[in-house]
């Protein structure tokens, strides 16, 4: 009978705020960075599997989950470095989803010595144009935010990102879909994100060729077209990067297809551990 690894959790007072964090397991450090309007709970279906081999670290980005927003200037790559440093981590495998993928790329460029491998899941890329479908859906979402209810806005967020644009509700992943709803509802109750935020300069979309660590790019075939295009750009411009498209998955593969996602990521990590 396997015994679930113990979880260390708490708050780290660094960079002018209190970062909520969790550490599970032993081994080489594996950092999981969540996406926009999400938090550490995104990775609930990964921690048990990954912590059998790795020291799994996850934290709430400033202004999300249980980490308070601030009004002071900050960068997300410096926040990430500060969290790892406070935990005594010198180098980690880094995984980021969506907005978290953008954070992971910034971190890999700002602190290359701290990144052992890089996994970018449904990652965004600053400067990449949005698809017409995403523009239409975003306009509809903004209209709901102005004239509709919070419940309607939450439901459209779920349809756009968890179910996938134009696809029916993903009832097969019902428990994960509900967890996504809970995280989204919480995020909608928080102050607007971004006050004081600065991004890396020169921007990452001009510097992808500078990344020289093993890199895996993962996309879902039910995601918006621009994210599939971004996956192509990342795979083409990051030297030696591998790309995998998960069929039947939308923007959140760790939640809508956790078993397959875990196998894909663990297989990649084992090659570089």
Steps between C-alpha positions, in 0.01 A plus 500: 500500500643835396516775760418847371793738545463761771428858397686803631298817456497855625594854405829655393554869576709608201496779241246705694217247529414159654516216250291195577695185411492121524789254479442125461741210456877468467739499208594755238286816539205530261330841494138524376377850401124546464313706240302823510201508740611164642711391797691204644188281482548479123763233566306281744497207254876518446648525848453139613652353183782749469599498867590131481816611317529876540486772762186669369472872566195710422408852611230760441617781273477847654135612485353149457389225735621574851785733403396864553528759225717805565539852365881488481694440176576133435592247235376143489841358417654666807209372711567148375870529578424632848263212579752238390783674684293515819443125469871436454464390137790579267365332186166345398309344216246772417145440370263785414145500365359782283590826678724285719679389185579864426633536855710186453654638177583830668656313792706279267637810326560703816645215710622233256727339759194414713314306228585135432216438254202697374147375427257746343134394505247698293742787539433855401759715321510876525443669166339203327171603331173364631283286275173642371313238701671605821438869427127434449475294818692761700266774378202287601660434840557872558138567409387243757727659762337838434135395467470147638560325831819368652359147463460555124854634475639201689308257279629662182856486636455127556361452149787695342789345685399170659250363245666665201353755257195362321501171691226376736547484876770247586287282725755217482729717712217621722690506832791690348258735325343580836843559654574738213172680578595540866840646411344737245233620742770571757711688244203715402468611864860628510632847405583548134840352422795692356553813708875555532592217261795538265603249234842385388686731262586426222180292486509119478350484150825657376725265698367144477823386332684584824332212684744209512339247734298191402154629414164331453207685342150358563177616338140376490336456161174655628668824605475832318696503171741767623625274780566220253688753289699613803592136570641481147699820549644383833593159359662654193697776671613344829801287404427127523146543634254211471127551436204280587133571421252324731189400309165571664652754738430873511705766682545316830645152427617439861136515608297368206734206421722459807605138450621557145657833589686345792639220283616744232669735745659228713641333190664828399632570851649152534720572199652799678514391863 
